[in-house]
Amino acid sequence: MATTKKPAAGTAAKSAAKPAAKTATKTAAKPAAKTTAKAGAKPAAKKPAAKTTAKAGAKPAAKKPAAKTTAKAGAKSAAKKPAAKASAAKKTSAKKEVSEVKFRNLFDAYSQGKLPFNHGYIVSSFFSEKSYYSKYEIVSYAGVKEIFPTAEGLTFVTGGKKLHVLLEPDTYNKKFQEPVSRSDEERIPKRFVELETITASNQSKIMVAKEPDESYGSFTILKPTGINFSIIFYQTTELYTALTAFFTDSFNRFRRVPAIDAKKAAQLITNTVKKSMGFQGEYS
């Protein structure tokens, strides 16, 4: 009897204990733990909110591109400096252009605003259409108050000095007539005694006034016609060299004076200009 009661007790104990334990464990431990874990996981899940906060906080950091914008703006300002340099370069280039040019056409220089007011030399030619008979005028001026065009040419409001040069070909038939007494197309206001004369090997003659004439108040440079010209020579370190080269070329190439004689006559003109028409005193 006692032996048969033990299995029942054991069975009851097992059946009562195990299910109860399992139920208790399942209900109390596992589901509660999962629920608690899930419920507790929500605060942990707020980390993305922290990311959101970080993103929101990252916006001030994102202002660095604005710094780049500022840097770009600063770069633009800095980029303006080359423009200033370019402007300075243009001025330097303009000054350089005038200082390096030895001479240019007088009327072109006036229209381009490149005619000097301080001082300069103007060379004008008056060539005969029938022969190589030629006249040249070299005018020096300084301290111009005004330059304005007229129907005849350009008027300079200032004093000046004018040097006369006459080229007489070997075929000229009035060689013994005083230059001052010749026709208007051929005359210069000088007598033979007032001229230095060089006779070339082909018998052409180049006559250069010993002294320039002086004008006061104003003078007018006539507008060239035909093959004639008016040239402005700038006051450079090579001025007198340029004058010599110019007259040598003009006499030799265009007036058929032999090269040696052309250079000799050109040097005589330059020496006279340098001695009597240099920019000193009222021309400084």
Stockholm file with secondary structure:
# STOCKHOLM 1.0

chainA/1-284         MATTKKPAAGTAAKSAAKPAAKTATKTAAKPAAKTTAKAGAKPAAKKPAAKTTAKAGAKPAAKKPAAKTTAKAGAKSAAKKPAAKASAAKKTSAKKEVSEVKFRNLFDAYSQGKLPFNHGYIVSSFFSEKSYYSKYEIVSYAGVKEIFPTAEGLTFVTGGKKLHVLLEPDTYNKKFQEPVSRSDEERIPKRFVELETITASNQSKIMVAKEPDESYGSFTILKPTGINFSIIFYQTTELYTALTAFFTDSFNRFRRVPAIDAKKAAQLITNTVKKSMGFQGEYS
#=GR chainA/1-284 SS CHHHHHHHHHHHHHHHHHHHHHHHIIIIIHHHHHHHHHHHHHHHTTHHHHHHHHHHHHHHHTTHHHHHHHHHHHHHHHHHHHHHHHHHHHHHHHHHHHHHCCEEEHHHHHHTTCCCSSEEEEEEEEECSSSSCEEEEEEEEESCSEEEECSSEEEEESCEEEEEEEEECTTCSCTTSCGGGSCTTTCCSCCGGGEEEEECTTSCEEEEESSCEEECSCEEEECCCTTCCEEEECCCTTHHHHHHHHHHHIIIIISCCCHHHHHHHHHHHHHHHHHHSCSCGGGC
#=GC SS_cons         CHHHHHHHHHHHHHHHHHHHHHHHIIIIIHHHHHHHHHHHHHHHTTHHHHHHHHHHHHHHHTTHHHHHHHHHHHHHHHHHHHHHHHHHHHHHHHHHHHHHCCEEEHHHHHHTTCCCSSEEEEEEEEECSSSSCEEEEEEEEESCSEEEECSSEEEEESCEEEEEEEEECTTCSCTTSCGGGSCTTTCCSCCGGGEEEEECTTSCEEEEESSCEEECSCEEEECCCTTCCEEEECCCTTHHHHHHHHHHHIIIIISCCCHHHHHHHHHHHHHHHHHHSCSCGGGC
//
